[in-house]
Amino acid sequence: MMSDLSELRIQASNQNCVRPDGEFVVYWMIANRRLTSNFALQRAVDHAVRLQKPLLIVEALRSGYRWASDRIHRFVLQGMADNRAAAASCGVWHYAYVEPEPGHGAGMLEALAKKACLIVTDDFPCFFLPRMLKSVAERLPVRLEAVDSNGLLPMRATDKVFSTAYSFRRFLQKELPAHMLDLPDPEPLANRKLKEFDRLPRGFEDRWPEAGNELLWADSDVLSGLPIDHTVQAALFNGGTRAAGETLDSFINDRINRYAEERNQPESDAASGLSPFLHFGHISSHEVFVRILQRENWSESHLAAKATGGREGWWGMSPEAESFLDELITWRELGFNMCSKRDDYDQYESLPEWARDTMEEHEGDVRPHLYSLEEMDAAETHDDLWNAAQNQLVTEGRMHNYLRMLWGKKIYEWSASPRDALQVLIELNNRYAVDGRNPNSYSGIFWCLGRYDRAWGPERPIFGKIRYMSSENTARKLKVKAYIQRYARRGSAQKQLWK
C-alpha cells in the first residue's frame, strides 16, 4: 500500500520499469539530506514495503564539484554522521560514501542498479544536480524516480515563471491551501516493516569503501587529506539534523517574537539562521512550517477569504509569523519556481529585458571606484560597511540578510559591466556562503540586478533604473557601528565567537 503522495511531486527520470525481482530498493540521497519529513525517503520506503524488499540509503559526497571546500564538505559530512546514527536506530543501512578523488565515484549507482528494484532520489533544480540526474538516468537499467520535497508548493503545480514576489504571492494565496497541509510523514522509517538489508553487490565495498566515523566527524586533519579547497575554512556553525533542530528551537523560543521588527537590523540577532540547513536538506520547510502552526495555534479557518497578494493578513497569524512565512514560503519558493522552469536561471540573459536595457545603457558611465575580484574577496575597498559584510561572509560562512542586498548592489556599482558584476556575485557567494548554490541564493544575487523588481526613478548614473542602495543611507536607517567594529578585520569575528 503506497502512501498518498501527490503525483505532482514524483517524476520518472527515465522510461525504465520497476523490477520486482530485484534485491533491494535504493534511496539515493542527494539534496534532502535527512530522515525526517522527506517525501523522497517516504516514497522509497513505500516501494520497499510494497515490494517486500530491503531499503538501502546511499548518501554520497563528491570531491570534484565547483567550490568544493572544507567549509561545504564539513557541513555535509556532519549531516551524514547524523543520518548514519538515525538510520542505525531504525535498523536501516545508511551507506555513506565520500569521494577520495574526483571521478572515483563513477559507476557506483550503476553497480547498485544492476541488483535494485528501482532507485528513488531527490528532485532539486539547482547547481550540478539536474545535469547529474539526467546523465545518470540514461545509464540505469531500472526506473529512477525523482521526488520533490523542496517546499509546500510542488514545483510542478504551475508551468508559469513568476516575475515578481507579488504575483507569486497572489498565486500562492489561491493555490497553496490545496497543498500546504499535504505534509510528509515526520518519521517515514518509524513502525514500518522493512526487510533487513544483508549484502551489497560483490566487490562494491572494495571499489567504493564506506566512509568511516572518523571521516564523518570532519575534523581539520581529515579534511586536509581530501582534494578540496582548504583556504575556505569551516563555517562557525555545525551542520546536520541535530544542529538544524537546535537552530529551529532557538529561533522559535528566543527570536521569532522580534523577527518582524528587528530582522533587518545587523546588530540584532533576530534572523532564523535556518537557510544553510534548508539548503542542504538537514531540515525541511514542512518541519519549520508545522512549528509555526503550533506556535500560532493555527487552523485553516484563520485564512483570509480573498487572495490579495499582500504580505500581511492572509495567514491570520501574528505579524512576526506572517513576516517569517513570507520569507520561508514566498521568497524561498519563488526561487525554486525560476530554477525549475529555466535552465538559464544563473545566466545574465535570464534578467528582465528592462533591467538589461538600462544597465547596458549605463555601462559606459564613469565608475568612481572599480575593484577586482581579488580586491573584493579580500575586503579591500573604501567602504567600511561593505568590507565588514564581506568579512562576515568569508569568516563565518553567512552574511546578514539585509546587508547581502547592499553587498550585491555595491559589487554592481564597482564592476566595469553588469556581466562582470554577476560573475563576482556568483563567485563570492557560492564560494563562501554555506547556503550558496541554491535557488533562493540565486534569487538574492539576481534581485540586485533587477530580477523580481521594477524600474525605479529617478534614473541614476551607473544604476539607470535599477533600484539604488548606498552604505550611507543604510547606516542612517540601521544601527551598524558595532557591526562594523566587529567585522572590521578578517578573522576578528571568529576570535569573538570562539571565546
C-alpha positions in Angstrom: 0.0 0.0 0.0 1.6 3.3 -1.2 1.0 6.4 0.9 -0.9 9.3 -0.5 1.9 11.3 -2.2 0.9 13.9 -4.8 1.8 12.8 -8.3 3.0 16.4 -8.8 6.0 15.6 -6.6 7.0 12.5 -8.5 8.9 12.5 -11.8 10.2 9.5 -13.7 13.7 10.4 -14.8 13.9 7.6 -17.3 11.4 5.2 -19.1 12.6 2.0 -17.4 10.3 -0.1 -15.3 10.4 -1.1 -11.7 12.0 -4.6 -11.4 10.0 -6.6 -8.8 12.6 -9.4 -8.8 15.4 -7.1 -7.8 17.1 -7.5 -4.4 16.5 -4.1 -2.8 15.2 -0.5 -3.2 17.8 2.3 -3.2 17.2 5.8 -1.9 19.9 8.0 -3.4 20.1 10.9 -1.0 21.5 14.0 -2.8 19.5 17.0 -1.6 17.0 16.1 1.1 19.8 15.0 3.5 17.6 14.0 6.3 15.5 11.0 7.5 12.5 13.1 8.7 9.7 14.9 6.8 11.2 13.8 3.5 8.8 12.9 0.6 11.6 11.2 -1.3 12.5 8.9 1.6 8.8 8.3 2.2 8.4 7.2 -1.5 11.4 4.8 -1.3 10.0 3.3 2.0 6.6 2.8 0.3 8.2 1.0 -2.6 10.3 -1.2 -0.2 7.2 -2.2 1.8 5.1 -2.9 -1.3 7.8 -5.0 -2.9 8.8 -6.6 0.3 12.4 -5.7 -0.2 15.1 -4.2 2.0 15.9 -0.5 1.7 19.4 0.9 1.2 20.0 4.6 1.8 23.0 5.9 -0.2 24.4 9.3 0.7 27.5 10.3 -1.3 29.6 13.4 -1.4 31.6 14.3 -4.5 35.0 16.0 -4.3 35.1 17.5 -7.8 32.2 19.8 -7.7 32.8 23.5 -8.2 33.6 25.5 -5.0 34.3 22.2 -3.0 36.0 23.3 0.2 36.5 22.5 3.9 33.5 24.7 4.6 31.0 22.9 2.5 32.4 19.4 3.0 32.4 19.7 6.8 28.8 20.9 6.9 27.6 18.0 4.7 29.8 15.4 6.5 28.3 16.4 9.8 24.8 15.8 8.3 25.9 12.4 7.1 27.1 11.4 10.6 23.7 12.4 12.0 21.9 10.4 9.3 24.0 7.3 9.9 23.1 7.3 13.5 19.4 7.9 12.9 19.2 5.2 10.3 21.0 2.7 12.5 18.5 3.3 15.3 15.7 2.3 12.8 17.6 -0.8 11.5 18.2 0.6 8.1 21.6 0.7 6.3 22.8 4.2 5.5 25.8 3.9 3.2 27.9 7.0 3.4 30.5 7.4 0.6 33.0 10.3 0.4 34.9 10.6 -2.9 38.7 10.5 -2.2 39.4 12.0 -5.6 37.4 13.4 -8.4 35.7 10.8 -10.5 36.3 7.9 -8.0 32.5 7.5 -7.5 31.9 6.9 -11.2 29.8 3.8 -11.8 28.7 3.5 -8.2 25.0 3.9 -8.8 25.1 1.8 -12.0 26.6 -1.1 -9.9 23.7 -0.8 -7.4 21.1 -0.6 -10.2 22.1 -4.0 -11.6 20.6 -5.5 -8.4 18.0 -2.9 -7.5 14.2 -2.9 -8.0 14.4 0.8 -8.6 16.2 3.9 -7.4 14.4 6.9 -5.7 16.2 10.2 -5.5 15.7 13.9 -4.8 14.4 16.4 -7.3 16.5 19.6 -6.8 16.5 22.1 -9.6 19.8 23.9 -9.0 23.6 23.6 -9.2 25.0 20.5 -10.9 22.3 18.2 -9.6 19.8 18.3 -12.6 22.6 17.6 -15.1 23.9 14.8 -12.9 20.4 13.2 -12.7 19.8 13.4 -16.4 23.2 11.8 -17.1 22.8 9.0 -14.6 19.2 8.2 -15.5 20.2 7.4 -19.1 22.7 4.8 -17.9 20.5 2.9 -15.4 18.7 -0.3 -16.3 15.9 0.3 -13.8 13.4 3.1 -13.0 14.8 6.3 -11.5 12.2 8.4 -9.7 13.0 12.0 -8.6 10.8 13.3 -5.8 10.2 17.0 -5.0 10.4 17.6 -1.2 11.6 21.2 -1.6 8.7 23.3 -0.4 5.0 23.5 0.4 4.0 24.1 -3.2 5.1 21.3 -5.6 7.3 22.8 -8.3 5.1 21.3 -11.0 1.9 22.9 -9.6 2.4 25.6 -12.2 4.0 26.0 -15.6 4.4 29.7 -15.2 7.6 31.6 -14.3 6.6 34.4 -11.9 8.3 37.7 -12.5 7.6 39.4 -9.1 7.1 38.3 -5.5 3.7 39.9 -5.5 2.4 37.9 -8.4 3.7 34.7 -6.9 2.3 35.5 -3.5 -1.1 36.1 -5.0 -0.9 32.8 -6.8 0.1 31.1 -3.6 -2.8 32.6 -1.7 -5.1 31.0 -4.2 -3.4 27.6 -4.7 -1.4 26.8 -1.6 -4.4 25.8 0.6 -4.8 22.7 -1.6 -1.1 21.7 -0.9 0.1 23.2 2.4 -1.3 20.6 4.7 -0.2 17.7 2.4 2.7 17.1 4.7 5.4 14.4 4.6 5.5 11.7 7.2 7.5 13.2 10.0 9.1 9.7 10.7 8.9 7.7 7.5 11.1 4.9 8.9 9.2 4.5 12.1 6.9 1.5 12.6 7.5 0.3 9.0 8.1 -3.4 8.4 11.2 -3.3 6.3 13.3 -6.4 5.5 16.9 -6.3 6.8 19.5 -5.4 4.2 22.2 -8.1 4.3 24.5 -7.7 1.4 25.8 -5.4 -1.3 26.8 -6.4 -4.8 30.1 -8.4 -4.8 33.1 -6.1 -4.8 31.1 -3.0 -4.2 32.6 -2.1 -0.8 36.1 -2.7 -2.2 35.5 -0.3 -5.1 33.6 2.4 -3.2 34.5 2.0 0.5 32.0 3.2 3.1 33.1 6.3 5.0 34.3 5.6 8.5 33.1 7.5 11.5 36.4 9.4 11.7 35.9 10.8 8.2 32.3 11.9 9.1 33.5 13.7 12.2 35.2 16.0 9.7 38.0 17.4 11.8 40.6 19.6 10.1 43.2 16.7 9.8 40.7 14.5 8.0 39.6 17.3 5.7 43.2 18.2 4.8 43.6 14.8 3.1 40.7 15.5 0.6 41.3 17.2 -2.8 39.2 20.3 -2.0 39.9 24.0 -1.3 41.4 24.2 2.1 41.7 28.0 2.0 37.9 28.3 2.7 37.8 27.2 6.3 34.9 25.6 8.1 32.0 27.7 9.0 31.4 28.9 12.6 28.3 26.7 12.9 27.8 23.0 12.6 25.8 21.1 10.0 23.4 18.2 10.4 19.9 17.5 11.5 20.7 17.9 15.2 22.2 21.4 14.7 19.2 22.2 12.4 16.7 21.2 15.1 18.6 23.2 17.8 18.6 26.3 15.5 14.9 26.0 14.9 14.2 25.6 18.6 16.3 28.6 19.4 14.5 30.7 16.8 11.0 29.7 17.9 11.8 30.1 21.6 14.0 33.1 21.7 14.0 35.2 18.5 10.8 34.9 16.4 9.0 37.4 18.6 11.5 40.1 17.4 11.6 38.9 13.8 9.1 41.4 12.2 10.7 44.5 13.7 14.3 43.6 14.0 15.3 41.1 11.2 16.8 43.9 9.1 19.0 45.2 12.0 22.6 43.9 11.6 23.2 44.3 15.3 20.1 42.3 16.3 20.2 38.6 16.2 16.6 38.2 15.1 17.1 36.1 11.9 16.2 32.4 11.9 19.6 31.1 10.9 17.9 28.2 9.0 19.0 28.9 5.4 22.1 26.7 5.4 20.2 23.8 6.8 17.3 24.2 4.4 19.8 24.4 1.5 21.4 21.0 2.4 18.1 19.4 3.4 19.1 19.0 7.0 15.7 20.3 7.8 12.6 20.7 5.7 10.4 23.7 5.2 7.5 21.5 6.2 9.0 20.9 9.6 9.6 24.6 10.1 6.0 25.4 8.9 4.5 22.9 11.3 6.3 24.5 14.2 5.0 27.9 13.2 1.4 26.5 13.0 1.8 25.0 16.5 3.2 28.3 17.9 0.3 30.2 16.5 -2.4 27.6 17.4 -3.4 28.0 13.8 -6.1 26.3 11.7 -7.3 26.8 8.1 -10.2 28.9 9.4 -7.8 31.7 10.1 -7.0 32.2 6.4 -8.3 35.4 4.7 -11.2 34.9 2.4 -9.6 36.7 -0.5 -6.2 36.4 -2.2 -4.8 40.0 -2.4 -1.1 39.2 -2.8 -0.4 41.3 0.3 2.5 40.4 2.6 0.4 40.7 5.7 -3.0 39.5 6.8 -3.6 36.5 4.6 -2.4 33.8 7.1 -4.3 35.3 10.1 -1.2 35.0 12.2 0.9 37.3 14.4 3.0 39.9 12.5 6.2 38.1 13.2 4.9 34.7 12.0 3.5 36.3 8.8 6.7 38.1 8.1 8.8 34.9 8.6 6.4 32.8 6.4 6.7 35.3 3.6 10.5 34.6 3.6 10.2 30.8 4.1 7.5 30.3 1.5 7.0 33.2 -0.9 10.6 34.3 -1.4 12.2 30.9 -1.0 9.8 29.0 -3.3 9.9 31.9 -5.8 13.5 30.9 -6.4 12.5 27.2 -6.9 9.9 28.3 -9.4 12.5 30.0 -11.5 15.2 27.3 -11.3 12.7 24.5 -12.1 11.4 26.3 -15.2 14.5 27.9 -16.7 17.8 26.3 -17.3 19.5 29.7 -17.6 18.4 30.9 -14.2 22.1 31.6 -13.4 22.8 33.5 -16.7 22.7 37.2 -17.4 20.2 36.6 -20.2 17.6 35.5 -17.6 17.3 39.0 -16.2 14.2 41.1 -17.2 14.6 42.9 -20.5 14.1 46.3 -18.9 16.9 45.6 -16.4 19.4 44.5 -19.1 18.5 47.5 -21.2 19.0 50.1 -18.5 22.3 48.5 -17.3 23.7 48.3 -20.8 22.7 51.9 -21.5 24.8 53.0 -18.5 27.6 50.6 -19.0 29.9 53.4 -20.2 29.2 55.6 -17.2 32.3 56.5 -15.2 32.6 54.4 -12.0 34.3 56.4 -9.2 35.6 53.1 -7.9 36.5 49.9 -9.7 37.6 46.8 -7.8 38.9 43.5 -9.0 37.5 40.2 -7.8 40.7 39.7 -5.7 40.3 43.1 -4.0 36.6 42.5 -3.2 37.4 39.0 -2.0 39.9 40.4 0.4 37.5 43.2 1.5 40.0 45.9 0.3 37.5 48.6 -0.6 37.0 52.2 0.6 33.6 51.2 2.2 33.8 50.1 5.8 30.3 48.7 5.9 30.8 46.6 2.8 34.1 45.4 4.0 32.5 44.3 7.2 29.8 42.3 5.4 32.4 40.6 3.2 34.5 39.7 6.2 31.5 38.2 7.9 30.8 36.1 4.8 34.4 34.9 4.5 34.9 34.2 8.2 31.5 32.8 9.2 30.0 31.4 6.0 27.0 33.6 6.2 26.1 37.3 5.9 23.3 39.4 7.5 20.3 39.2 5.1 19.7 42.9 4.7 23.4 43.7 4.2 23.6 41.0 1.5 21.4 43.2 -0.7 23.7 46.2 -0.2 26.7 44.0 -0.7 25.3 42.9 -4.1 24.4 46.4 -5.2 27.9 47.8 -4.4 29.5 44.9 -6.4 27.5 46.0 -9.4 28.4 49.7 -8.8 32.2 48.8 -8.6 32.3 46.5 -11.6 33.1 47.5 -15.2 30.0 45.8 -16.6 26.8 44.1 -15.3 28.2 40.8 -16.7 31.4 41.3 -14.7 29.4 42.1 -11.6 27.3 38.9 -12.0 30.4 36.8 -12.2 31.8 38.3 -9.0 28.5 38.0 -7.2 28.2 34.3 -8.0 31.8 33.5 -7.3 32.0 35.2 -3.9 28.5 34.0 -2.8 29.0 30.4 -3.9 32.5 30.1 -2.6 31.9 31.4 0.9 28.1 31.2 1.7 27.1 27.8 3.2 23.6 28.5 1.7 25.0 29.3 -1.7 24.4 27.3 -4.9 20.7 27.4 -4.0 17.6 28.7 -5.8 16.9 31.2 -3.0 20.6 32.3 -3.1 20.3 33.0 -6.9 17.2 35.0 -6.3 19.1 37.3 -4.0 22.0 37.7 -6.4 19.8 38.4 -9.4 17.5 40.7 -7.4 20.4 43.1 -7.1 20.4 43.3 -10.9 16.6 43.7 -11.3 15.0 40.3 -11.1 11.7 40.3 -9.3 11.9 44.1 -9.2 10.6 47.0 -11.3 12.1 50.1 -12.9 12.9 52.9 -10.4 13.2 56.6 -10.7 14.9 59.0 -10.9 17.3 57.4 -13.3 20.8 57.4 -11.9 24.3 57.2 -13.3 25.6 53.6 -13.4 22.3 52.1 -12.0 20.0 53.6 -14.5 16.5 52.4 -13.5 17.9 49.6 -11.2 17.0 50.1 -7.5 19.7 52.0 -5.8 21.2 51.3 -2.4 24.1 53.0 -0.6 26.1 52.4 2.5 25.4 55.9 3.7 21.6 55.5 3.5 21.9 52.1 5.1 23.9 53.5 8.0 21.3 56.2 8.5 18.4 53.7 8.6 20.1 50.9 10.6 22.4 50.5 13.5 25.7 49.4 12.0 28.5 50.9 14.1 29.0 47.8 16.3 28.6 45.6 13.3 31.4 47.4 11.5 33.7 47.2 14.6 33.0 43.5 15.0 33.8 42.6 11.4 36.4 45.3 10.7 39.2 42.8 10.2 39.3 39.4 8.7 39.2 36.8 11.5 38.1 39.2 14.2 34.6 37.8 14.3 35.9 34.3 14.5 38.0 35.1 17.6 35.0 36.7 19.3 32.7 33.8 18.6 35.2 31.2 19.8 35.7 33.0 23.2 
